[in-house]
Amino acid sequence: MAQFHWDPSTYLELMRAEVPSYERLQAETAAASCADGLGARAILELGTGTGQTARRVLAVHPGARLHGIDASERMLAVARSELCDLADARRFEVGVRRLEDPLPPGPFDLVVSALAVHHLDGPGKQSLFARVFDVLVAGGRFVLGDVVVPVDPADVVTPIDDGGYDKPDTVADQLAWLAAAGFRARVHWSERDLAVLVGDLP
């Protein structure tokens, strides 16, 4: 997590090295997206990167179309290449957009993000959660898999950038912000300084 301008060709290797439970986080993010029988047709992914989360989420939502956004065109170029072997390439589209920018209008059944939202500060997260709520359909879901500030400082195992690019918050704070935005919020999975949070719309 220590570099802002990642090299897309080594991004996956870096994540696996720096995030001890990277594969488990990805698996739990995908699992949370379809828990309780949720079947999404329209998905928005925040921080698509090289497409690692998108591939897993599309695998558990075989009839869905995914719209991914990321601030880096270089990362999205890799995502396009990685996802082009899907049986139906029309199932995904990606575009350059920052998390602070207005979101695509949707509506979406599911919004998902892994290892991206921790780059926003607390007010930025609160703003994003409210905007996510606005683009989801009734009964929709927001799944957030990310680095968090653990209760026990000894559980900090993921490197954090000292320059202020990484801005994780506690699970408790993020659950409160999700609830304030209108979500029914809960923890799907957590391990040390990683967590997958779920916000469902009524």
Sequence and secondary structure as in RCSB ss.txt:
>XXXX:A:sequence
MAQFHWDPSTYLELMRAEVPSYERLQAETAAASCADGLGARAILELGTGTGQTARRVLAVHPGARLHGIDASERM
LAVARSELCDLADARRFEVGVRRLEDPLPPGPFDLVVSALAVHHLDGPGKQSLFARVFDVLVAGGRFVLGDVVVP
VDPADVVTPIDDGGYDKPDTVADQLAWLAAAGFRARVHWSERDLAVLVGDLP
>XXXX:A:secstr
   SS  GGGHHHHHHHHSTTHHHHHHHHHHHHHGGG   SEEEEES TTSHHHHHHHHHSTT EEEEEES HHH
HHHHHHHHTTSS GGGEEEEE  TTS      EEEEEEES GGGS HHHHHHHHHHHHHHEEEEEEEEEEEE B 
SSGGG  S   TTSS    BHHHHHHHHHHHT EEEEEEEETTEEEEEEE  
